C-alpha cells in the first residue's frame, strides 16, 4: 500500500523558516521524481518545487515565487523528501502536498501539511 | 509560461446528467503532458486522466478525456453523487515545468 505522509507544518512569523518532511512507502522512492504542490486557503493548486531521481541527475526546479527562498531535497536512504522554507511571507500560507510523479503527472499525494505565516 | 484556463468556473448539474469541462492552453501542449485531477473538500487531489485521455487505474469509465493542441475536455458521461467536486487540469512544459488551471467546481443543481 502506498503511503505519503507530510509533517512539519505549523505557524511561523513572516521572515521565519520551516522545514517540511514527507515520508513515502509502497513504491520505489529512489526511482521517483518528487514534487511539492501547495494550495492557499480557498484557492487552486500551485506547483512549488521538483526534484528528479538521482539516476536522472537529482536536479531541482522551483516556481518563480519561491525560487531562492525554498530548497527541495531528498534522502533516499530514508525514503524521505524535504522542503526547507526560509524568508517566509504571508502569501506562502497554504496546505503543502507532497506528490510522487509518474510520467509528468502527480500520481500519489499525501494529505498535506498546513503552513500558516502570520505575525 | 503556459497558462491553462478552465471553463466554466462553476457547473451546476443534476445526477445522471452529462458534464463537459474545458481546459484551454495559451500555447500548444503535447497531449502526452495533459492531466486531470479531482479534489473533494478536505482531501488531496486525485489523478483521473493522464496523457489527455488515459484513465488512471480504478477510475470509472464514465470519466473520459479528449483533446489536443490547446483545447482539452474532461467528460463525465452520467454524473454520480460522488462526482461533485472541483476539477483541475495540469500540463507539463518547460519553464516552469508544471502549471494548473484555476479549477472548475462541479456542483449539484
Interface residues (C-beta under 8 A of the other chain):
Chain A: X35 X44 X45 X46 X47 X50 X61 X63 X64 X97 X102 X103 X104 X105 X106 X107 X109 X110 X111 X112
Chain B: X32 X33 X35 X37 X39 X43 X44 X45 X46 X47 X50 X51 X56 X88 X90 X92 X96 X97 X98 X99 X100 X101 X102 X103
